[in-house]
Amino acid sequence: MSITLTPTARRRVQHYLEKEGGEALRLGVRRTGCSGWAYTVDIARAAEADDTVFEDEGIRIVVDRDSLPLLDGMEVDYVTEGLNHTFRFENPNATDACGCGESFTVG
């Protein structure tokens, strides 16, 4: 099991953690959108009992038990497109995504 960050994403997450005083990046999913699932991104103050904790070059990533099967193997990037800045998810579990890129489907 793994979740990794690109160098650009690691720098951005480190900035957020220093600014917000968090311990880790929290990744998860929630049911929504036209394709079924949407990613959630937050700062974690601490890991919860049912979290799996990953570390990528000093950055801790926590994922809850229910989200883990949908996110395992994912790479997170941080991209700039014009004036927009966003995290981008390369998820090997996603079999389809909606046209706007806000939600995904698993097989």
N, CA, C and O atoms as a GROMACS GRO file, in nm:
protein
  428
    1MET      N    1   0.084  -0.118   0.000
    1MET     CA    2   0.000   0.000   0.000
    1MET      C    3   0.088   0.124   0.000
    1MET      O    4   0.191   0.130   0.068
    2SER      N    5   0.045   0.221  -0.078
    2SER     CA    6   0.123   0.344  -0.082
    2SER      C    7   0.040   0.458  -0.139
    2SER      O    8  -0.052   0.439  -0.217
    3ILE      N    9   0.078   0.576  -0.098
    3ILE     CA   10   0.032   0.701  -0.157
    3ILE      C   11   0.155   0.790  -0.161
    3ILE      O   12   0.225   0.804  -0.061
    4THR      N   13   0.181   0.850  -0.276
    4THR     CA   14   0.302   0.932  -0.290
    4THR      C   15   0.266   1.073  -0.336
    4THR      O   16   0.159   1.098  -0.390
    5LEU      N   17   0.361   1.162  -0.313
    5LEU     CA   18   0.349   1.302  -0.354
    5LEU      C   19   0.461   1.333  -0.452
    5LEU      O   20   0.573   1.286  -0.436
    6THR      N   21   0.431   1.413  -0.553
    6THR     CA   22   0.538   1.463  -0.640
    6THR      C   23   0.616   1.567  -0.561
    6THR      O   24   0.568   1.616  -0.459
    7PRO      N   25   0.738   1.603  -0.607
    7PRO     CA   26   0.814   1.706  -0.537
    7PRO      C   27   0.736   1.838  -0.523
    7PRO      O   28   0.744   1.904  -0.419
    8THR      N   29   0.661   1.876  -0.625
    8THR     CA   30   0.582   1.999  -0.620
    8THR      C   31   0.474   1.989  -0.513
    8THR      O   32   0.452   2.084  -0.438
    9ALA      N   33   0.407   1.875  -0.507
    9ALA     CA   34   0.303   1.856  -0.405
    9ALA      C   35   0.364   1.854  -0.265
    9ALA      O   36   0.306   1.910  -0.172
   10ARG      N   37   0.480   1.790  -0.249
   10ARG     CA   38   0.545   1.786  -0.117
   10ARG      C   39   0.576   1.927  -0.068
   10ARG      O   40   0.553   1.959   0.048
   11ARG      N   41   0.629   2.011  -0.157
   11ARG     CA   42   0.660   2.150  -0.117
   11ARG      C   43   0.534   2.224  -0.076
   11ARG      O   44   0.534   2.296   0.024
   12ARG      N   45   0.426   2.206  -0.151
   12ARG     CA   46   0.301   2.275  -0.120
   12ARG      C   47   0.241   2.226   0.012
   12ARG      O   48   0.196   2.306   0.094
   13VAL      N   49   0.242   2.096   0.032
   13VAL     CA   50   0.189   2.040   0.157
   13VAL      C   51   0.273   2.088   0.275
   13VAL      O   52   0.218   2.126   0.378
   14GLN      N   53   0.406   2.088   0.261
   14GLN     CA   54   0.492   2.138   0.368
   14GLN      C   55   0.457   2.282   0.402
   14GLN      O   56   0.452   2.318   0.520
   15HIS      N   57   0.434   2.364   0.302
   15HIS     CA   58   0.393   2.504   0.324
   15HIS      C   59   0.263   2.509   0.405
   15HIS      O   60   0.253   2.584   0.502
   16TYR      N   61   0.163   2.430   0.364
   16TYR     CA   62   0.035   2.428   0.436
   16TYR      C   63   0.053   2.381   0.580
   16TYR      O   64  -0.004   2.440   0.672
   17LEU      N   65   0.131   2.276   0.601
   17LEU     CA   66   0.151   2.224   0.736
   17LEU      C   67   0.219   2.327   0.825
   17LEU      O   68   0.180   2.343   0.941
   18GLU      N   69   0.319   2.397   0.773
   18GLU     CA   70   0.386   2.500   0.852
   18GLU      C   71   0.292   2.616   0.882
   18GLU      O   72   0.292   2.669   0.993
   19LYS      N   73   0.213   2.656   0.784
   19LYS     CA   74   0.120   2.768   0.801
   19LYS      C   75   0.007   2.735   0.897
   19LYS      O   76  -0.029   2.818   0.981
   20GLU      N   77  -0.051   2.615   0.886
   20GLU     CA   78  -0.168   2.577   0.965
   20GLU      C   79  -0.133   2.504   1.094
   20GLU      O   80  -0.219   2.485   1.180
   21GLY      N   81  -0.008   2.463   1.108
   21GLY     CA   82   0.032   2.393   1.230
   21GLY      C   83  -0.013   2.248   1.234
   21GLY      O   84  -0.026   2.191   1.342
   22GLY      N   85  -0.038   2.189   1.120
   22GLY     CA   86  -0.084   2.051   1.117
   22GLY      C   87   0.029   1.950   1.124
   22GLY      O   88   0.146   1.983   1.110
   23GLU      N   89  -0.011   1.825   1.149
   23GLU     CA   90   0.084   1.716   1.160
   23GLU      C   91   0.098   1.638   1.029
   23GLU      O   92   0.203   1.582   1.001
   24ALA      N   93  -0.011   1.636   0.949
   24ALA     CA   94  -0.011   1.552   0.830
   24ALA      C   95  -0.113   1.603   0.730
   24ALA      O   96  -0.201   1.683   0.762
   25LEU      N   97  -0.099   1.554   0.607
   25LEU     CA   98  -0.198   1.576   0.503
   25LEU      C   99  -0.302   1.466   0.515
   25LEU      O  100  -0.267   1.348   0.517
   26ARG      N  101  -0.430   1.502   0.524
   26ARG     CA  102  -0.537   1.402   0.529
   26ARG      C  103  -0.602   1.394   0.391
   26ARG      O  104  -0.651   1.493   0.338
   27LEU      N  105  -0.602   1.273   0.334
   27LEU     CA  106  -0.668   1.246   0.208
   27LEU      C  107  -0.784   1.151   0.233
   27LEU      O  108  -0.776   1.062   0.318
   28GLY      N  109  -0.891   1.169   0.158
   28GLY     CA  110  -1.006   1.081   0.170
   28GLY      C  111  -1.096   1.095   0.049
   28GLY      O  112  -1.062   1.162  -0.049
   29VAL      N  113  -1.211   1.032   0.057
   29VAL     CA  114  -1.312   1.042  -0.047
   29VAL      C  115  -1.448   1.062   0.017
   29VAL      O  116  -1.468   1.030   0.135
   30ARG      N  117  -1.540   1.114  -0.060
   30ARG     CA  118  -1.680   1.125  -0.018
   30ARG      C  119  -1.767   1.098  -0.140
   30ARG      O  120  -1.726   1.125  -0.253
   31ARG      N  121  -1.886   1.046  -0.117
   31ARG     CA  122  -1.979   1.020  -0.226
   31ARG      C  123  -2.035   1.152  -0.277
   31ARG      O  124  -2.085   1.234  -0.199
   32THR      N  125  -2.026   1.171  -0.408
   32THR     CA  126  -2.076   1.295  -0.466
   32THR      C  127  -2.059   1.292  -0.617
   32THR      O  128  -2.006   1.195  -0.673
   33GLY      N  129  -2.102   1.395  -0.681
   33GLY     CA  130  -2.075   1.418  -0.822
   33GLY      C  131  -2.139   1.318  -0.916
   33GLY      O  132  -2.208   1.225  -0.875
   34CYS      N  133  -2.114   1.342  -1.041
   34CYS     CA  134  -2.176   1.259  -1.144
   34CYS      C  135  -2.107   1.124  -1.159
   34CYS      O  136  -2.164   1.034  -1.221
   35SER      N  137  -1.987   1.107  -1.106
   35SER     CA  138  -1.916   0.980  -1.119
   35SER      C  139  -1.910   0.899  -0.991
   35SER      O  140  -1.861   0.786  -0.993
   36GLY      N  141  -1.957   0.952  -0.880
   36GLY     CA  142  -1.968   0.872  -0.760
   36GLY      C  143  -1.881   0.911  -0.643
   36GLY      O  144  -1.930   0.912  -0.530
   37TRP      N  145  -1.754   0.943  -0.664
   37TRP     CA  146  -1.663   0.975  -0.555
   37TRP      C  147  -1.588   1.105  -0.584
   37TRP      O  148  -1.556   1.134  -0.699
   38ALA      N  149  -1.562   1.182  -0.479
   38ALA     CA  150  -1.480   1.303  -0.491
   38ALA      C  151  -1.370   1.295  -0.386
   38ALA      O  152  -1.389   1.240  -0.278
   39TYR      N  153  -1.255   1.350  -0.419
   39TYR     CA  154  -1.143   1.353  -0.326
   39TYR      C  155  -1.165   1.460  -0.221
   39TYR      O  156  -1.224   1.564  -0.248
   40THR      N  157  -1.117   1.434  -0.100
   40THR     CA  158  -1.114   1.534   0.006
   40THR      C  159  -0.969   1.553   0.049
   40THR      O  160  -0.893   1.456   0.057
   41VAL      N  161  -0.932   1.677   0.075
   41VAL     CA  162  -0.797   1.711   0.115
   41VAL      C  163  -0.808   1.806   0.234
   41VAL      O  164  -0.881   1.904   0.229
   42ASP      N  165  -0.734   1.775   0.341
   42ASP     CA  166  -0.739   1.858   0.461
   42ASP      C  167  -0.607   1.845   0.535
   42ASP      O  168  -0.522   1.763   0.500
   43ILE      N  169  -0.591   1.927   0.636
   43ILE     CA  170  -0.476   1.919   0.725
   43ILE      C  171  -0.520   1.841   0.848
   43ILE      O  172  -0.625   1.870   0.905
   44ALA      N  173  -0.442   1.742   0.889
   44ALA     CA  174  -0.473   1.663   1.008
   44ALA      C  175  -0.390   1.714   1.125
   44ALA      O  176  -0.269   1.735   1.113
   45ARG      N  177  -0.455   1.734   1.236
   45ARG     CA  178  -0.384   1.772   1.360
   45ARG      C  179  -0.321   1.648   1.422
   45ARG      O  180  -0.216   1.656   1.486
   46ALA      N  181  -0.385   1.532   1.401
   46ALA     CA  182  -0.334   1.404   1.453
   46ALA      C  183  -0.401   1.292   1.375
   46ALA      O  184  -0.508   1.311   1.316
   47ALA      N  185  -0.338   1.176   1.374
   47ALA     CA  186  -0.398   1.058   1.311
   47ALA      C  187  -0.506   1.002   1.402
   47ALA      O  188  -0.495   1.006   1.525
   48GLU      N  189  -0.612   0.950   1.341
   48GLU     CA  190  -0.720   0.885   1.415
   48GLU      C  191  -0.690   0.736   1.427
   48GLU      O  192  -0.602   0.684   1.358
   49ALA      N  193  -0.764   0.667   1.514
   49ALA     CA  194  -0.739   0.525   1.540
   49ALA      C  195  -0.753   0.438   1.415
   49ALA      O  196  -0.679   0.340   1.401
   50ASP      N  197  -0.845   0.473   1.324
   50ASP     CA  198  -0.866   0.389   1.206
   50ASP      C  199  -0.790   0.439   1.083
   50ASP      O  200  -0.817   0.393   0.972
   51ASP      N  201  -0.696   0.532   1.101
   51ASP     CA  202  -0.618   0.585   0.990
   51ASP      C  203  -0.500   0.495   0.957
   51ASP      O  204  -0.442   0.430   1.044
   52THR      N  205  -0.464   0.493   0.829
   52THR     CA  206  -0.336   0.439   0.785
   52THR      C  207  -0.246   0.559   0.761
   52THR      O  208  -0.288   0.657   0.699
   53VAL      N  209  -0.124   0.552   0.808
   53VAL     CA  210  -0.030   0.663   0.796
   53VAL      C  211   0.081   0.624   0.699
   53VAL      O  212   0.145   0.520   0.714
   54PHE      N  213   0.103   0.709   0.600
   54PHE     CA  214   0.212   0.694   0.504
   54PHE      C  215   0.310   0.808   0.529
   54PHE      O  216   0.274   0.911   0.586
   55GLU      N  217   0.434   0.790   0.487
   55GLU     CA  218   0.530   0.899   0.492
   55GLU      C  219   0.602   0.904   0.358
   55GLU      O  220   0.649   0.802   0.307
   56ASP      N  221   0.610   1.024   0.303
   56ASP     CA  222   0.678   1.044   0.175
   56ASP      C  223   0.778   1.156   0.194
   56ASP      O  224   0.742   1.274   0.195
   57GLU      N  225   0.905   1.119   0.207
   57GLU     CA  226   1.014   1.214   0.224
   57GLU      C  227   0.984   1.318   0.332
   57GLU      O  228   0.999   1.438   0.310
   58GLY      N  229   0.941   1.270   0.448
   58GLY     CA  230   0.918   1.357   0.563
   58GLY      C  231   0.778   1.412   0.576
   58GLY      O  232   0.745   1.471   0.678
   59ILE      N  233   0.696   1.395   0.475
   59ILE     CA  234   0.556   1.442   0.482
   59ILE      C  235   0.468   1.324   0.520
   59ILE      O  236   0.467   1.222   0.451
   60ARG      N  237   0.393   1.339   0.629
   60ARG     CA  238   0.300   1.234   0.670
   60ARG      C  239   0.167   1.253   0.598
   60ARG      O  240   0.118   1.365   0.583
   61ILE      N  241   0.110   1.141   0.555
   61ILE     CA  242  -0.019   1.138   0.486
   61ILE      C  243  -0.107   1.040   0.561
   61ILE      O  244  -0.068   0.926   0.583
   62VAL      N  245  -0.227   1.084   0.601
   62VAL     CA  246  -0.320   0.995   0.672
   62VAL      C  247  -0.444   0.974   0.587
   62VAL      O  248  -0.496   1.066   0.523
   63VAL      N  249  -0.491   0.848   0.588
   63VAL     CA  250  -0.608   0.809   0.510
   63VAL      C  251  -0.695   0.721   0.599
   63VAL      O  252  -0.645   0.628   0.661
   64ASP      N  253  -0.825   0.750   0.604
   64ASP     CA  254  -0.914   0.669   0.687
   64ASP      C  255  -0.938   0.532   0.621
   64ASP      O  256  -0.920   0.515   0.501
   65ARG      N  257  -0.980   0.437   0.702
   65ARG     CA  258  -0.998   0.298   0.660
   65ARG      C  259  -1.092   0.284   0.540
   65ARG      O  260  -1.064   0.204   0.451
   66ASP      N  261  -1.201   0.358   0.537
   66ASP     CA  262  -1.298   0.346   0.428
   66ASP      C  263  -1.245   0.402   0.296
   66ASP      O  264  -1.280   0.350   0.190
   67SER      N  265  -1.163   0.505   0.302
   67SER     CA  266  -1.109   0.567   0.180
   67SER      C  267  -0.990   0.491   0.122
   67SER      O  268  -0.965   0.497   0.002
   68LEU      N  269  -0.917   0.421   0.207
   68LEU     CA  270  -0.792   0.359   0.165
   68LEU      C  271  -0.803   0.270   0.041
   68LEU      O  272  -0.719   0.283  -0.048
   69PRO      N  273  -0.902   0.180   0.030
   69PRO     CA  274  -0.908   0.096  -0.091
   69PRO      C  275  -0.926   0.176  -0.220
   69PRO      O  276  -0.886   0.131  -0.327
   70LEU      N  277  -0.986   0.294  -0.210
   70LEU     CA  278  -1.009   0.377  -0.328
   70LEU      C  279  -0.889   0.464  -0.364
   70LEU      O  280  -0.880   0.516  -0.475
   71LEU      N  281  -0.796   0.481  -0.269
   71LEU     CA  282  -0.682   0.570  -0.290
   71LEU      C  283  -0.548   0.499  -0.297
   71LEU      O  284  -0.448   0.560  -0.335
   72ASP      N  285  -0.543   0.373  -0.262
   72ASP     CA  286  -0.416   0.300  -0.258
   72ASP      C  287  -0.345   0.305  -0.393
   72ASP      O  288  -0.405   0.275  -0.497
   73GLY      N  289  -0.219   0.341  -0.390
   73GLY     CA  290  -0.139   0.349  -0.512
   73GLY      C  291  -0.143   0.484  -0.581
   73GLY      O  292  -0.079   0.502  -0.685
   74MET      N  293  -0.214   0.579  -0.526
   74MET     CA  294  -0.234   0.710  -0.588
   74MET      C  295  -0.109   0.797  -0.574
   74MET      O  296  -0.036   0.790  -0.475
   75GLU      N  297  -0.088   0.880  -0.676
   75GLU     CA  298   0.014   0.985  -0.670
   75GLU      C  299  -0.057   1.119  -0.674
   75GLU      O  300  -0.147   1.141  -0.755
   76VAL      N  301  -0.015   1.209  -0.585
   76VAL     CA  302  -0.074   1.342  -0.576
   76VAL      C  303   0.026   1.443  -0.630
   76VAL      O  304   0.142   1.443  -0.589
   77ASP      N  305  -0.020   1.528  -0.720
   77ASP     CA  306   0.063   1.634  -0.776
   77ASP      C  307  -0.002   1.768  -0.741
   77ASP      O  308  -0.119   1.771  -0.703
   78TYR      N  309   0.072   1.876  -0.754
   78TYR     CA  310   0.018   2.010  -0.736
   78TYR      C  311   0.054   2.088  -0.862
   78TYR      O  312   0.172   2.104  -0.894
   79VAL      N  313  -0.048   2.135  -0.933
   79VAL     CA  314  -0.025   2.197  -1.063
   79VAL      C  315  -0.078   2.340  -1.066
   79VAL      O  316  -0.172   2.377  -0.995
   80THR      N  317  -0.014   2.418  -1.153
   80THR     CA  318  -0.057   2.555  -1.179
   80THR      C  319  -0.095   2.562  -1.326
   80THR      O  320  -0.015   2.528  -1.414
   81GLU      N  321  -0.217   2.607  -1.351
   81GLU     CA  322  -0.266   2.625  -1.487
   81GLU      C  323  -0.325   2.765  -1.496
   81GLU      O  324  -0.436   2.790  -1.451
   82GLY      N  325  -0.250   2.856  -1.555
   82GLY     CA  326  -0.294   2.995  -1.559
   82GLY      C  327  -0.295   3.051  -1.418
   82GLY      O  328  -0.194   3.046  -1.348
   83LEU      N  329  -0.409   3.103  -1.377
   83LEU     CA  330  -0.424   3.158  -1.242
   83LEU      C  331  -0.470   3.054  -1.141
   83LEU      O  332  -0.480   3.084  -1.022
   84ASN      N  333  -0.499   2.932  -1.186
   84ASN     CA  334  -0.552   2.827  -1.099
   84ASN      C  335  -0.440   2.738  -1.045
   84ASN      O  336  -0.347   2.703  -1.117
   85HIS      N  337  -0.452   2.702  -0.918
   85HIS     CA  338  -0.359   2.612  -0.852
   85HIS      C  339  -0.444   2.503  -0.788
   85HIS      O  340  -0.544   2.531  -0.723
   86THR      N  341  -0.404   2.377  -0.808
   86THR     CA  342  -0.485   2.268  -0.754
   86THR      C  343  -0.403   2.141  -0.738
   86THR      O  344  -0.300   2.123  -0.804
   87PHE      N  345  -0.451   2.054  -0.650
   87PHE     CA  346  -0.395   1.920  -0.642
   87PHE      C  347  -0.454   1.838  -0.755
   87PHE      O  348  -0.572   1.851  -0.788
   88ARG      N  349  -0.372   1.753  -0.815
   88ARG     CA  350  -0.417   1.662  -0.920
   88ARG      C  351  -0.385   1.520  -0.874
   88ARG      O  352  -0.278   1.494  -0.820
   89PHE      N  353  -0.480   1.431  -0.895
   89PHE     CA  354  -0.470   1.295  -0.844
   89PHE      C  355  -0.456   1.196  -0.960
   89PHE      O  356  -0.540   1.191  -1.049
   90GLU      N  357  -0.349   1.116  -0.956
   90GLU     CA  358  -0.329   1.007  -1.051
   90GLU      C  359  -0.363   0.880  -0.974
   90GLU      O  360  -0.280   0.826  -0.901
   91ASN      N  361  -0.486   0.833  -0.991
   91ASN     CA  362  -0.538   0.723  -0.911
   91ASN      C  363  -0.552   0.597  -0.996
   91ASN      O  364  -0.636   0.595  -1.087
   92PRO      N  365  -0.474   0.493  -0.970
   92PRO     CA  366  -0.483   0.371  -1.050
   92PRO      C  367  -0.614   0.296  -1.028
   92PRO      O  368  -0.646   0.206  -1.106
   93ASN      N  369  -0.689   0.330  -0.925
   93ASN     CA  370  -0.817   0.263  -0.896
   93ASN      C  371  -0.933   0.326  -0.972
   93ASN      O  372  -1.039   0.263  -0.985
   94ALA      N  373  -0.916   0.446  -1.022
   94ALA     CA  374  -1.024   0.516  -1.094
   94ALA      C  375  -1.038   0.457  -1.234
   94ALA      O  376  -0.941   0.449  -1.309
   95THR      N  377  -1.158   0.416  -1.267
   95THR     CA  378  -1.184   0.361  -1.400
   95THR      C  379  -1.248   0.464  -1.493
   95THR      O  380  -1.251   0.444  -1.614
   96ASP      N  381  -1.298   0.573  -1.437
   96ASP     CA  382  -1.360   0.678  -1.516
   96ASP      C  383  -1.366   0.804  -1.431
   96ASP      O  384  -1.359   0.797  -1.309
   97ALA      N  385  -1.378   0.918  -1.495
   97ALA     CA  386  -1.392   1.046  -1.426
   97ALA      C  387  -1.493   1.130  -1.501
   97ALA      O  388  -1.514   1.113  -1.621
   98CYS      N  389  -1.555   1.220  -1.429
   98CYS     CA  390  -1.651   1.309  -1.495
   98CYS      C  391  -1.575   1.410  -1.581
   98CYS      O  392  -1.454   1.426  -1.565
   99GLY      N  393  -1.644   1.475  -1.670
   99GLY     CA  394  -1.582   1.570  -1.761
   99GLY      C  395  -1.515   1.687  -1.693
   99GLY      O  396  -1.417   1.740  -1.745
  100CYS      N  397  -1.567   1.727  -1.578
  100CYS     CA  398  -1.508   1.842  -1.509
  100CYS      C  399  -1.391   1.801  -1.419
  100CYS      O  400  -1.321   1.887  -1.367
  101GLY      N  401  -1.370   1.671  -1.401
  101GLY     CA  402  -1.259   1.623  -1.320
  101GLY      C  403  -1.281   1.628  -1.171
  101GLY      O  404  -1.187   1.604  -1.094
  102GLU      N  405  -1.402   1.658  -1.128
  102GLU     CA  406  -1.430   1.670  -0.985
  102GLU      C  407  -1.464   1.537  -0.918
  102GLU      O  408  -1.454   1.526  -0.795
  103SER      N  409  -1.503   1.437  -0.994
  103SER     CA  410  -1.539   1.310  -0.933
  103SER      C  411  -1.490   1.194  -1.018
  103SER      O  412  -1.457   1.212  -1.135
  104PHE      N  413  -1.487   1.075  -0.958
  104PHE     CA  414  -1.435   0.958  -1.027
  104PHE      C  415  -1.516   0.834  -0.993
  104PHE      O  416  -1.593   0.832  -0.897
  105THR      N  417  -1.497   0.730  -1.073
  105THR     CA  418  -1.564   0.601  -1.054
  105THR      C  419  -1.456   0.494  -1.038
  105THR      O  420  -1.349   0.504  -1.098
  106VAL      N  421  -1.486   0.394  -0.959
  106VAL     CA  422  -1.398   0.277  -0.948
  106VAL      C  423  -1.472   0.157  -1.003
  106VAL      O  424  -1.595   0.150  -0.998
  107GLY      N  425  -1.394   0.060  -1.056
  107GLY     CA  426  -1.451  -0.057  -1.123
  107GLY      C  427  -1.510  -0.158  -1.037
  107GLY      O  428  -1.560  -0.259  -1.086
   0.00000   0.00000   0.00000
